[in-house]
Amino acid sequence: MIDLHNHLLPGIDDGSPDLEASLALARVAVQDGITHLVCTPHIHPGRYDNTPVSIQRARDFFAAALKEQGIPLRVAAAAEVRFGMELMVGVSQGTIPFLGQWQGQKVLLLEFPHGEIPFCAERLISWLLERKIVPMIAHPERNKDIMRTPSRLKPLLELGCLLQVTAASVAGRFGPAAEAIAHALLEQGVVTILASDGHNLQHRPPLLSEGVQHAARIVGDDKAESLVLHTPWEIAQSHFA
């Protein structure tokens, strides 16, 4: 399986605090059946001021340690980018790492504030799409605005946004509201990928298999597999060429 949203790079955001923790998380991921990661630390101006250089440095450090420890996990790096006007500056300056490619467009893993879909979301998304950048919305099922009003997603989907749903949400580990939204999105056929959003061993481990099993009951085995294998590979394969 291929995990396109996680926070396993050491000491770079609110995920793994150090290399020892990153290696422990990597072992859990491998045991779960994950073979490839695109690590996606936060870019959140004023909170996590990561850059392509700092992210790549952390990725190289992590990859070297995985090789030394004999952990069979291939790792690349992108970012989970916070919604905001700074994103436009980053795109213009070429300082935004992309998740991969989808139908000839660059894929951006986009994080909204947890409590809302901002008023100007459609305008910024249209601006990105005009530049052949398609946003993949991170964990929409956990956004409080969408939990209250699921139809808030509709105009974003109509624009062409992709959706990344958290595997643990599908399995009910983020509560019944997130589970209900995740299941509804699967039933509607609008989920692009499942990913772990793994942060730590205790509460948010980098696991996909349980979510896939639950998803398979809704969409069938083949479609569930595509959410963690074929589609993620299509998006991210350029990282592993």
C-alpha positions as CSV (number, residue, x, y, z in Angstrom):
1,M,0.0,0.0,0.0
2,I,1.0,3.6,-0.6
3,D,0.4,6.3,2.0
4,L,0.3,9.9,0.6
5,H,-0.5,11.8,3.8
6,N,1.6,11.3,7.0
7,H,3.8,13.1,9.4
8,L,6.7,10.7,9.9
9,L,9.6,13.0,9.0
10,P,11.5,13.6,12.3
11,G,11.3,16.8,14.2
12,I,9.7,19.0,11.5
13,D,6.1,19.5,12.7
14,D,3.6,18.1,15.1
15,G,4.2,14.5,14.0
16,S,7.3,12.4,14.8
17,P,9.5,14.3,17.3
18,D,12.8,12.6,16.5
19,L,14.4,9.9,14.4
20,E,13.8,7.1,16.9
21,A,10.1,7.8,16.8
22,S,10.1,8.0,13.0
23,L,11.8,4.6,12.8
24,A,9.2,3.1,15.2
25,L,6.4,4.5,13.1
26,A,8.0,3.2,9.9
27,R,8.1,-0.3,11.4
28,V,4.4,-0.1,12.2
29,A,3.7,1.1,8.7
30,V,5.6,-1.8,7.1
31,Q,4.0,-4.3,9.3
32,D,0.6,-3.0,8.2
33,G,1.5,-3.6,4.5
34,I,2.7,-0.1,3.5
35,T,5.6,-0.1,1.1
36,H,5.8,3.6,0.0
37,L,5.3,6.9,1.8
38,V,5.1,10.4,0.5
39,C,5.7,12.2,3.8
40,T,3.7,15.4,4.0
41,P,4.9,17.7,6.9
42,H,2.8,20.9,7.4
43,I,3.5,24.1,5.7
44,H,1.6,26.5,7.9
45,P,3.1,30.0,7.9
46,G,3.9,31.3,11.4
47,R,3.5,27.8,12.9
48,Y,5.4,25.4,10.7
49,D,7.6,27.4,8.4
50,N,8.8,24.4,6.4
51,T,10.4,24.9,2.9
52,P,11.3,22.4,0.1
53,V,14.9,22.5,1.4
54,S,14.1,21.7,5.1
55,I,11.6,19.0,4.0
56,Q,14.1,17.4,1.6
57,R,16.8,17.5,4.3
58,A,14.5,15.7,6.8
59,R,13.5,13.2,4.1
60,D,17.1,12.3,3.2
61,F,18.0,11.9,6.9
62,F,15.0,9.6,7.4
63,A,15.7,7.6,4.2
64,A,19.3,7.0,5.1
65,A,18.3,5.7,8.6
66,L,15.7,3.4,7.1
67,K,18.3,1.9,4.8
68,E,20.8,1.5,7.7
69,Q,18.1,-0.2,9.8
70,G,17.0,-2.5,7.0
71,I,13.4,-1.2,7.1
72,P,11.9,-1.9,3.6
73,L,10.0,1.4,3.2
74,R,10.5,3.8,0.3
75,V,10.0,7.4,1.2
76,A,9.5,10.6,-0.7
77,A,8.4,14.0,0.5
78,A,5.8,16.7,-0.3
79,A,3.8,18.8,2.1
80,E,0.3,19.4,3.6
81,V,-0.2,23.1,2.8
82,R,-2.4,25.3,4.9
83,F,-5.1,27.3,3.1
84,G,-4.2,31.0,3.0
85,M,-3.0,33.9,0.8
86,E,0.6,32.8,1.5
87,L,-0.2,29.7,-0.6
88,M,-0.5,32.0,-3.6
89,V,2.9,33.5,-2.9
90,G,4.4,30.1,-2.5
91,V,3.0,28.9,-5.8
92,S,4.2,32.0,-7.6
93,Q,7.7,31.7,-6.1
94,G,7.9,27.9,-6.7
95,T,8.3,27.0,-3.0
96,I,5.4,24.6,-2.7
97,P,6.2,20.9,-2.8
98,F,3.5,18.9,-4.7
99,L,2.1,15.5,-4.0
100,G,2.4,14.3,-7.6
101,Q,0.5,14.5,-10.8
102,W,-3.1,13.8,-11.8
103,Q,-4.4,13.9,-15.4
104,G,-1.7,16.4,-16.4
105,Q,-2.0,18.6,-13.4
106,K,0.1,19.0,-10.3
107,V,-1.6,17.8,-7.1
108,L,-1.5,19.9,-3.9
109,L,-2.4,18.4,-0.6
110,L,-4.5,21.3,0.8
111,E,-5.5,21.7,4.5
112,F,-8.4,23.9,5.5
113,P,-8.7,25.2,9.1
114,H,-10.3,22.4,11.1
115,G,-13.4,24.4,12.0
116,E,-14.4,25.8,8.7
117,I,-14.3,26.0,4.9
118,P,-13.1,29.6,4.4
119,F,-15.3,32.0,2.7
120,C,-12.9,32.5,-0.2
121,A,-12.2,28.8,-0.8
122,E,-13.7,28.6,-4.2
123,R,-11.8,31.7,-5.4
124,L,-8.4,30.3,-4.3
125,I,-9.2,26.9,-5.7
126,S,-10.1,28.4,-9.0
127,W,-6.8,30.4,-9.0
128,L,-4.9,27.1,-8.4
129,L,-6.8,25.3,-11.1
130,E,-6.0,28.0,-13.6
131,R,-2.4,27.2,-13.0
132,K,-2.9,23.5,-13.6
133,I,-2.7,22.7,-9.9
134,V,-5.5,20.5,-8.6
135,P,-6.1,20.6,-4.8
136,M,-6.5,17.4,-2.9
137,I,-8.5,18.3,0.2
138,A,-7.0,16.7,3.3
139,H,-9.4,14.8,5.7
140,P,-12.6,16.7,4.8
141,E,-14.6,14.3,6.9
142,R,-12.9,15.8,10.0
143,N,-13.7,19.4,9.2
144,K,-16.3,20.7,11.6
145,D,-18.0,22.9,8.9
146,I,-18.4,19.8,6.7
147,M,-19.6,17.8,9.7
148,R,-22.4,20.4,10.3
149,T,-23.2,20.9,6.6
150,P,-21.9,18.2,4.3
151,S,-23.1,20.1,1.3
152,R,-20.3,22.6,1.9
153,L,-18.1,20.1,-0.1
154,K,-20.3,20.1,-3.2
155,P,-19.0,23.3,-4.9
156,L,-15.4,22.2,-4.3
157,L,-16.0,18.9,-5.9
158,E,-17.8,20.6,-8.8
159,L,-14.7,22.7,-9.3
160,G,-12.7,19.4,-9.6
161,C,-11.0,19.0,-6.2
162,L,-9.7,15.6,-5.2
163,L,-10.4,14.2,-1.7
164,Q,-8.1,12.4,0.7
165,V,-10.1,10.7,3.5
166,T,-8.3,9.3,6.6
167,A,-8.3,5.5,6.9
168,A,-8.9,5.7,10.6
169,S,-12.1,7.8,10.1
170,V,-13.5,5.1,7.9
171,A,-12.8,2.6,10.7
172,G,-14.6,4.9,13.2
173,R,-11.5,6.0,15.2
174,F,-12.3,9.7,14.9
175,G,-15.8,9.4,16.2
176,P,-19.2,8.7,14.7
177,A,-19.6,12.1,12.9
178,A,-16.3,11.7,11.0
179,E,-17.2,8.1,10.3
180,A,-20.6,8.9,8.9
181,I,-19.1,11.6,6.6
182,A,-16.3,9.2,5.4
183,H,-18.8,6.5,4.7
184,A,-21.1,8.9,2.8
185,L,-18.2,10.1,0.6
186,L,-17.2,6.6,-0.2
187,E,-20.8,5.7,-1.1
188,Q,-20.9,8.8,-3.4
189,G,-17.7,7.6,-5.1
190,V,-15.9,10.9,-4.6
191,V,-13.0,9.7,-2.4
192,T,-9.7,9.8,-4.4
193,I,-7.5,8.1,-1.9
194,L,-7.3,6.9,1.7
195,A,-4.3,7.9,3.7
196,S,-3.1,7.5,7.3
197,D,-2.4,11.0,8.4
198,G,-0.1,9.2,10.8
199,H,1.4,11.3,13.6
200,N,2.3,9.0,16.5
201,L,2.0,5.5,17.8
202,Q,-0.4,6.2,20.6
203,H,-3.3,8.0,19.0
204,R,-2.6,8.3,15.2
205,P,-0.5,5.5,13.9
206,P,0.4,5.1,10.2
207,L,-2.1,2.4,9.4
208,L,-4.2,1.8,6.3
209,S,-5.4,-1.8,6.4
210,E,-8.2,-1.4,8.9
211,G,-9.7,1.5,7.0
212,V,-9.4,-0.5,3.7
213,Q,-11.3,-3.4,5.3
214,H,-14.2,-1.1,6.3
215,A,-14.1,0.7,3.0
216,A,-14.4,-2.6,1.1
217,R,-17.7,-3.3,2.8
218,I,-19.0,-0.1,1.2
219,V,-17.3,0.0,-2.2
220,G,-16.1,-3.5,-2.7
221,D,-12.6,-5.0,-2.5
222,D,-11.3,-3.7,-5.9
223,K,-12.3,-0.1,-5.4
224,A,-11.0,-0.2,-1.8
225,E,-7.7,-1.5,-3.0
226,S,-7.5,1.3,-5.6
227,L,-7.8,3.9,-2.9
228,V,-4.5,2.8,-1.3
229,L,-2.6,1.3,-4.2
230,H,-3.4,2.1,-7.8
231,T,-4.6,5.7,-7.5
232,P,-1.9,6.8,-5.0
233,W,0.7,5.2,-7.3
234,E,-0.7,7.0,-10.3
235,I,-0.4,10.3,-8.4
236,A,3.0,9.8,-6.8
237,Q,5.0,7.5,-9.0
238,S,7.2,10.3,-10.3
239,H,8.6,10.6,-6.8
240,F,9.9,7.0,-7.0
241,A,11.2,6.8,-10.5
